[in-house]
Amino acid sequence: MKYLCLGYFNPKKMDARSEKEIETIMSECHPHLENLYNSGQVLIDAGLDSKVKYLQRKNGKVEVLDSPLIKTTEMIGSAFIIEAHDIEEATKLASLHPTTQVEAGEQFDWRIEIRPIHYFEKRV
């Protein structure tokens, strides 16, 4: 079964730090990503930019918004899809991600959400 894993962070807390400090913390991520990739169960991994557009159909028209309708203190910073036998295995595998392995991430509220994928279609 496939699982979508979403990595969250608190942008206000990260933006409050210098670029050099963030780069130092992010440099700790690479070995953990390699461990995750070496499992052979990661189908795709993407680091996401903080620039966002939201689409919503309202009153018969599609609205484009630059910010969410609901204010939140967290943002999605990564998304990856893994293959696992069950959610327990998916959870164990996702725990290799830097979100849970890099100690400094705790101060930025890093966390992962794991969701089973009901359908998955790859188109070229």
Buried (B, 14 or more C-beta within 10 A) or exposed (E): BBBBBBBBBBBEBBEEBEEEEBEEBBEBBEEBBEBBEEEEBBEEBEEEEEEEEEEEEEEEEEEEEEEEEEEEEBBEBBBBBBBBEEBEBBBEBBBBBBBBBBEBBEEBBBBBEBEEEEEEEEEE
